[in-house]
Amino acid sequence: MRVMRMRFLLLLCSAVLLLAACNGPAPKSASDEWKAIVSTSDKKLEKATVKRVVDGDTFAVDVNGKEKKVRMILMDTPESKAPNRPQGYLGEEAKQYTTKRLTGQTVWLERDVKATDQYGRWLRYVYLDVAGGKGEFFNGTLVRSGYARLATFPPNVKYVDDIRKWQTEAREAGRGVWKNIKDAFPDRKVEQ
């Protein structure tokens, strides 16, 4: 009886291990899996250091000893605490993610056609870990991971096709804001 029980337990453990192996290796963390890695060799980039994060899509940088506010373009995160605007679903989480990833980091900024918005903020594409002709396109990472949605403000539409592709991926997977898009952006039209 004892031998049969041991054989049964051994068979059960083997089956559990076999099923676990069929699921493949453990997935990468979400932040690694959804990074938007692109070629940077053909881009004109300006180096800066992130001092603080204002919101999920806005932060302050130091460029040659001067502080500038930067608004990432072609994407929009839900509001976390804008005056006269409702807080959006995942707005605080988007801000926390951007804070964790950018504060104190060296970033590379790329300008499109229009350099500033009506508030005087720099409008930029943002890159991290630029080396060997590649880097992480952080605007794309926010969209791909579901912390942001596509938002076009012509004429700054240089990478709209890439951003739209990553948004479609996030939407189809039900990632982040796409779990509850109406509450993420309750006072704005969302581009599909």
SERO-4910 file (N, C-alpha, C, O; in steps of 0.05 Angstrom, whole numbers):
BEGIN
 pado doro    nc1    nc2    nc3   cac1   cac2   cac3    cc1    cc2    cc3    oc1    oc2    oc3
  Met    A     17    -24      0      0      0      0     17     25      0     12     44    -15
  Arg    A     38     25     17     56     48     19     71     52     -8     74     75    -16
  Val    A     79     31    -21     93     32    -46     74     44    -67     83     60    -84
  Met    A     49     36    -67     30     46    -87     25     76    -83     22     91   -102
  Arg    A     23     84    -58     19    112    -51     43    129    -61     40    151    -72
  Met    A     67    119    -57     92    132    -66     92    135    -97     99    155   -108
  Arg    A     85    112   -110     84    113   -140     63    133   -149     68    148   -168
  Phe    A     40    134   -136     19    153   -144     29    182   -140     25    198   -158
  Leu    A     42    188   -118     52    214   -113     74    222   -133     75    244   -143
  Leu    A     91    202   -139    112    207   -159    100    213   -187    109    231   -201
  Leu    A     79    197   -194     66    201   -220     52    229   -220     52    243   -240
  Leu    A     39    236   -198     25    262   -196     45    285   -198     40    304   -213
  Cys    A     67    283   -184     88    304   -186     99    307   -214    104    329   -224
  Ser    A    104    284   -227    114    284   -255     94    297   -273    102    313   -291
  Ala    A     68    291   -270     48    304   -287     47    334   -282     44    349   -302
  Val    A     49    343   -258     48    372   -252     72    385   -265     70    406   -277
  Leu    A     96    373   -262    120    384   -274    118    385   -305    126    405   -317
  Leu    A    107    364   -316    104    363   -345     85    385   -355     90    398   -375
  Leu    A     63    389   -341     44    410   -348     56    438   -345     52    455   -362
  Ala    A     72    442   -325     86    468   -321    105    473   -343    108    495   -353
  Ala    A    119    452   -352    139    455   -373    125    461   -400    137    475   -417
  Cys    A    101    451   -404     86    456   -429     79    486   -431     75    495   -454
  Asn    A     76    500   -409     70    528   -410     93    545   -419     89    569   -424
  Gly    A    116    534   -422    140    549   -431    153    564   -409    144    563   -386
  Pro    A    173    579   -415    188    594   -395    170    616   -383    151    625   -396
  Ala    A    177    625   -360    162    647   -347    164    672   -364    186    677   -375
  Pro    A    142    687   -367    143    711   -384    161    732   -372    166    733   -348
  Lys    A    171    749   -389    187    772   -380    168    790   -364    144    787   -366
  Ser    A    179    808   -349    162    827   -335    149    844   -356    159    848   -378
  Ala    A    126    855   -349    110    871   -368    127    894   -379    125    901   -402
  Ser    A    143    907   -362    158    930   -371    179    922   -392    184    937   -411
  Asp    A    190    897   -390    209    888   -410    195    879   -435    203    885   -458
  Glu    A    173    864   -431    159    853   -454    147    874   -472    146    869   -496
  Trp    A    138    896   -461    124    916   -477    141    941   -484    130    961   -493
  Lys    A    167    939   -480    184    961   -488    184    964   -518    185    945   -533
  Ala    A    183    989   -527    183    995   -556    212   1001   -564    221   1024   -562
  Ile    A    227    981   -572    255    984   -580    256    991   -610    244    977   -626
  Val    A    270   1013   -616    272   1023   -643    300   1030   -650    317   1033   -633
  Ser    A    305   1034   -676    331   1044   -685    332   1074   -679    313   1089   -683
  Thr    A    355   1083   -669    359   1111   -663    381   1124   -680    387   1147   -677
  Ser    A    394   1108   -697    417   1117   -711    411   1140   -730    429   1156   -736
  Asp    A    387   1143   -740    380   1164   -759    366   1188   -746    355   1205   -760
  Lys    A    366   1189   -720    351   1210   -706    370   1232   -695    392   1226   -687
  Lys    A    360   1256   -694    375   1279   -682    364   1281   -654    342   1291   -649
  Leu    A    380   1273   -634    372   1271   -607    387   1291   -589    411   1296   -593
  Glu    A    373   1301   -569    385   1319   -550    384   1306   -522    363   1296   -514
  Lys    A    406   1305   -509    409   1291   -483    399   1310   -461    404   1334   -461
  Ala    A    385   1298   -441    375   1313   -418    373   1294   -394    374   1269   -397
  Thr    A    370   1305   -371    366   1290   -346    339   1297   -335    332   1320   -331
  Val    A    323   1276   -328    296   1280   -317    298   1288   -288    310   1273   -272
  Lys    A    287   1310   -281    287   1320   -253    262   1311   -238    265   1302   -215
  Arg    A    239   1313   -250    214   1305   -236    192   1300   -256    194   1309   -279
  Val    A    173   1284   -248    150   1278   -265    126   1293   -256    120   1293   -232
  Val    A    112   1306   -274     88   1321   -268     63   1304   -271     46   1305   -254
  Asp    A     62   1288   -292     40   1270   -298     51   1247   -314     75   1246   -320
  Gly    A     33   1228   -322     43   1206   -338     56   1213   -364     72   1197   -374
  Asp    A     49   1236   -375     60   1244   -401     75   1270   -401     82   1280   -422
  Thr    A     81   1281   -377     95   1306   -375    116   1305   -353    110   1294   -331
  Phe    A    139   1316   -358    160   1316   -338    179   1340   -342    177   1353   -363
  Ala    A    196   1345   -323    215   1367   -324    243   1355   -327    250   1336   -314
  Val    A    259   1368   -345    286   1359   -350    306   1382   -345    298   1406   -345
  Asp    A    330   1375   -341    352   1394   -340    368   1391   -366    378   1369   -373
  Val    A    369   1413   -381    385   1413   -406    404   1436   -403    397   1460   -403
  Asn    A    430   1430   -401    451   1450   -399    445   1469   -376    449   1494   -379
  Gly    A    436   1459   -353    432   1476   -330    405   1490   -329    400   1506   -311
  Lys    A    388   1486   -349    362   1500   -350    340   1479   -349    341   1458   -361
  Glu    A    319   1485   -332    297   1467   -330    276   1473   -352    268   1496   -356
  Lys    A    267   1451   -365    246   1453   -385    225   1432   -380    232   1409   -372
  Lys    A    200   1439   -384    178   1419   -382    176   1406   -409    176   1419   -430
  Val    A    172   1380   -409    170   1364   -434    143   1350   -434    136   1337   -414
  Arg    A    128   1353   -455    103   1338   -460    108   1318   -482    114   1326   -504
  Met    A    106   1292   -475    110   1272   -495     88   1273   -516     64   1278   -510
  Ile    A     95   1270   -541     76   1273   -563     67   1247   -575     80   1226   -572
  Leu    A     45   1248   -589     31   1226   -602     19   1207   -582     11   1185   -590
  Met    A     17   1214   -557      4   1197   -537     -6   1214   -514      2   1237   -510
  Asp    A    -25   1202   -499    -37   1216   -477    -43   1195   -455    -54   1174   -460
  Thr    A    -35   1202   -430    -42   1185   -407    -66   1196   -394    -72   1220   -397
  Pro    A    -81   1180   -379   -104   1190   -363    -94   1211   -343    -71   1210   -334
  Glu    A   -111   1230   -337   -104   1251   -317   -101   1239   -289   -116   1221   -282
  Ser    A    -81   1249   -275    -78   1240   -247    -87   1262   -228    -97   1255   -206
  Lys    A    -85   1287   -236    -95   1309   -218    -95   1336   -232    -86   1356   -220
  Ala    A   -105   1338   -255   -106   1363   -270   -129   1380   -259   -150   1370   -253
  Pro    A   -124   1406   -256   -146   1424   -247   -169   1424   -267   -165   1425   -291
  Asn    A   -193   1423   -257   -218   1424   -273   -221   1401   -293   -235   1403   -312
  Arg    A   -207   1379   -287   -209   1355   -304   -214   1331   -286   -202   1329   -265
  Pro    A   -230   1312   -294   -234   1288   -278   -209   1270   -278   -196   1267   -299
  Gln    A   -204   1257   -256   -182   1237   -255   -190   1213   -272   -213   1204   -269
  Gly    A   -172   1204   -288   -178   1181   -305   -170   1155   -293   -152   1153   -277
  Tyr    A   -184   1134   -302   -177   1106   -294   -148   1101   -301   -140   1105   -324
  Leu    A   -132   1093   -283   -103   1088   -285    -86   1113   -288    -62   1111   -294
  Gly    A    -97   1136   -283    -81   1161   -285    -59   1162   -265    -36   1169   -272
  Glu    A    -64   1155   -240    -43   1155   -219    -23   1133   -225      1   1137   -220
  Glu    A    -32   1110   -235    -13   1088   -241      5   1096   -264     29   1089   -264
  Ala    A     -6   1110   -284     11   1119   -307     32   1138   -297     55   1137   -305
  Lys    A     24   1156   -279     44   1175   -268     65   1161   -252     89   1167   -254
  Gln    A     57   1141   -236     77   1126   -220     96   1110   -238    120   1109   -232
  Tyr    A     86   1099   -260    103   1084   -278    123   1102   -291    147   1096   -293
  Thr    A    114   1125   -300    132   1145   -313    153   1155   -292    176   1158   -299
  Thr    A    144   1160   -268    162   1169   -247    183   1148   -242    207   1154   -240
  Lys    A    175   1123   -239    194   1101   -234    214   1098   -256    238   1093   -252
  Arg    A    205   1100   -281    222   1095   -304    240   1119   -311    263   1115   -321
  Leu    A    231   1144   -306    246   1167   -316    260   1184   -295    282   1195   -302
  Thr    A    251   1186   -271    263   1205   -252    292   1199   -247    300   1176   -241
  Gly    A    309   1219   -252    338   1217   -248    352   1204   -272    377   1202   -272
  Gln    A    337   1196   -292    349   1182   -315    358   1202   -337    348   1224   -340
  Thr    A    378   1193   -352    386   1207   -376    366   1198   -398    362   1175   -402
  Val    A    355   1218   -412    337   1212   -434    348   1227   -459    363   1246   -456
  Trp    A    339   1219   -482    345   1232   -507    319   1241   -519    300   1226   -521
  Leu    A    318   1267   -526    294   1279   -536    296   1284   -566    316   1293   -576
  Glu    A    274   1279   -580    272   1285   -608    249   1303   -614    226   1298   -605
  Arg    A    254   1324   -628    234   1343   -636    221   1335   -662    233   1322   -678
  Asp    A    195   1343   -665    182   1339   -690    178   1366   -703    196   1383   -699
  Val    A    158   1372   -718    154   1397   -732    150   1420   -712    164   1440   -714
  Lys    A    130   1417   -695    124   1439   -676    139   1434   -650    138   1412   -638
  Ala    A    154   1454   -640    172   1450   -618    159   1453   -590    167   1440   -571
  Thr    A    139   1471   -588    126   1476   -562     96   1477   -564     85   1481   -586
  Asp    A     82   1474   -542     53   1476   -542     45   1504   -531     62   1520   -525
  Gln    A     19   1508   -527      9   1534   -518     17   1540   -490     15   1563   -481
  Tyr    A     27   1521   -475     36   1525   -447     66   1529   -445     77   1533   -423
  Gly    A     80   1529   -468    109   1532   -468    124   1507   -463    149   1508   -461
  Arg    A    111   1484   -462    124   1458   -457    137   1449   -483    126   1453   -505
  Trp    A    160   1437   -481    173   1424   -504    156   1400   -512    148   1384   -495
  Leu    A    151   1397   -537    137   1373   -548    158   1355   -560    173   1362   -578
  Arg    A    161   1330   -548    183   1313   -556    176   1283   -555    157   1275   -542
  Tyr    A    191   1269   -572    192   1240   -570    215   1234   -550    235   1248   -550
  Val    A    212   1214   -534    231   1208   -512    243   1180   -515    228   1161   -520
  Tyr    A    269   1179   -512    283   1153   -514    300   1148   -489    311   1167   -477
  Leu    A    302   1123   -482    318   1114   -460    338   1094   -470    335   1081   -491
  Asp    A    360   1090   -455    380   1069   -460    389   1069   -489    390   1048   -502
  Val    A    396   1092   -499    405   1095   -527    435   1086   -528    452   1097   -515
  Ala    A    439   1065   -544    466   1054   -547    466   1036   -572    447   1022   -577
  Gly    A    488   1036   -586    491   1018   -609    470   1021   -630    463   1002   -643
  Gly    A    460   1046   -633    440   1051   -654    412   1043   -647    394   1043   -665
  Lys    A    407   1035   -622    380   1027   -614    373   1041   -587    391   1050   -573
  Gly    A    347   1042   -581    339   1053   -556    309   1047   -552    295   1038   -570
  Glu    A    300   1052   -527    272   1048   -521    257   1074   -527    263   1095   -516
  Phe    A    237   1072   -544    220   1095   -551    198   1096   -529    179   1081   -531
  Phe    A    202   1113   -509    186   1113   -485    157   1120   -491    138   1110   -478
  Asn    A    152   1138   -510    125   1145   -518    110   1119   -526     87   1114   -519
  Gly    A    124   1103   -543    113   1078   -552    109   1058   -530     89   1043   -530
  Thr    A    128   1057   -511    126   1038   -489    101   1044   -472     87   1026   -464
  Leu    A     95   1070   -467     71   1077   -452     46   1068   -466     27   1058   -453
  Val    A     45   1071   -493     21   1062   -508     20   1032   -509     -1   1020   -504
  Arg    A     42   1019   -515     43    990   -517     36    976   -491     23    954   -491
  Ser    A     44    987   -469     39    975   -443     11    981   -432      2    969   -412
  Gly    A     -4    999   -446    -31   1005   -438    -34   1029   -418    -55   1033   -407
  Tyr    A    -12   1043   -413    -14   1067   -396    -23   1092   -411    -29   1112   -398
  Ala    A    -23   1090   -437    -30   1114   -453    -45   1105   -478    -46   1081   -485
  Arg    A    -57   1125   -492    -70   1120   -517    -59   1139   -538    -46   1159   -531
  Leu    A    -63   1133   -563    -55   1150   -585    -70   1177   -584    -94   1177   -579
  Ala    A    -56   1198   -587    -68   1225   -589    -52   1241   -609    -29   1247   -605
  Thr    A    -65   1248   -632    -51   1263   -653    -57   1292   -651    -80   1301   -648
  Phe    A    -36   1308   -654    -39   1337   -656    -20   1346   -678      3   1354   -674
  Pro    A    -31   1345   -703    -14   1354   -726     -3   1382   -721    -16   1398   -709
  Pro    A     21   1386   -730     36   1370   -750     55   1349   -738     70   1337   -753
  Asn    A     54   1345   -712     72   1326   -699     61   1297   -701     50   1287   -682
  Val    A     65   1285   -724     55   1258   -729     76   1239   -742     68   1220   -755
  Lys    A    100   1245   -737    122   1230   -750    120   1200   -746    125   1184   -765
  Tyr    A    113   1191   -722    113   1162   -715     84   1152   -710     81   1133   -696
  Val    A     64   1164   -722     37   1157   -717     31   1128   -725     16   1114   -711
  Asp    A     43   1117   -746     38   1089   -753     48   1070   -732     35   1050   -726
  Asp    A     72   1075   -721     83   1058   -700     65   1059   -675     59   1038   -664
  Ile    A     58   1083   -667     41   1086   -643     14   1073   -647      4   1059   -629
  Arg    A      2   1076   -670    -23   1063   -676    -21   1033   -675    -39   1019   -664
  Lys    A      1   1022   -685      6    993   -684      7    983   -655     -5    963   -648
  Trp    A     22    998   -638     24    990   -610     -2    993   -595     -8    978   -577
  Gln    A    -17   1014   -602    -43   1017   -590    -62    994   -597    -76    984   -579
  Thr    A    -62    986   -622    -79    963   -630    -71    938   -615    -88    923   -606
  Glu    A    -45    934   -611    -36    911   -596    -46    912   -567    -56    892   -557
  Ala    A    -44    935   -554    -53    938   -527    -83    936   -525    -93    923   -506
  Arg    A    -98    948   -544   -127    946   -543   -137    918   -547   -154    908   -532
  Glu    A   -125    903   -566   -134    876   -571   -127    857   -548   -142    838   -543
  Ala    A   -106    864   -533    -99    848   -509   -114    857   -484   -113    844   -463
  Gly    A   -129    879   -486   -144    889   -463   -125    899   -441   -131    897   -417
  Arg    A   -103    910   -450    -82    919   -431    -87    947   -421    -94    965   -436
  Gly    A    -83    951   -395    -84    977   -382   -109    992   -387   -131    983   -380
  Val    A   -107   1017   -398   -131   1034   -402   -152   1021   -419   -175   1029   -417
  Trp    A   -145   1001   -435   -164    988   -453   -183    970   -438   -202    960   -449
  Lys    A   -178    965   -412   -197    950   -396   -221    968   -389   -243    957   -384
  Asn    A   -218    994   -390   -239   1013   -383   -234   1040   -396   -230   1060   -382
  Ile    A   -233   1041   -422   -225   1064   -437   -242   1089   -432   -232   1111   -431
  Lys    A   -268   1085   -428   -286   1108   -424   -280   1122   -397   -281   1146   -395
  Asp    A   -273   1106   -377   -266   1118   -351   -237   1129   -350   -230   1146   -334
  Ala    A   -220   1118   -368   -193   1128   -369   -192   1157   -380   -176   1173   -371
  Phe    A   -209   1162   -400   -210   1188   -413   -239   1198   -414   -251   1200   -435
  Pro    A   -251   1204   -391   -280   1210   -390   -288   1235   -404   -311   1238   -411
  Asp    A   -270   1253   -409   -277   1279   -421   -263   1283   -448   -261   1305   -458
  Arg    A   -254   1261   -461   -240   1263   -486   -248   1242   -506   -256   1220   -498
  Lys    A   -246   1248   -531   -251   1229   -552   -226   1212   -555   -203   1222   -555
  Val    A   -230   1186   -558   -207   1167   -560   -205   1158   -589   -224   1148   -601
  Glu    A   -181   1161   -601   -176   1152   -628   -172   1122   -627   -158   1111   -611
  Gln    A   -185   1108   -645   -183   1079   -647   -162   1072   -667   -157   1048   -672
***
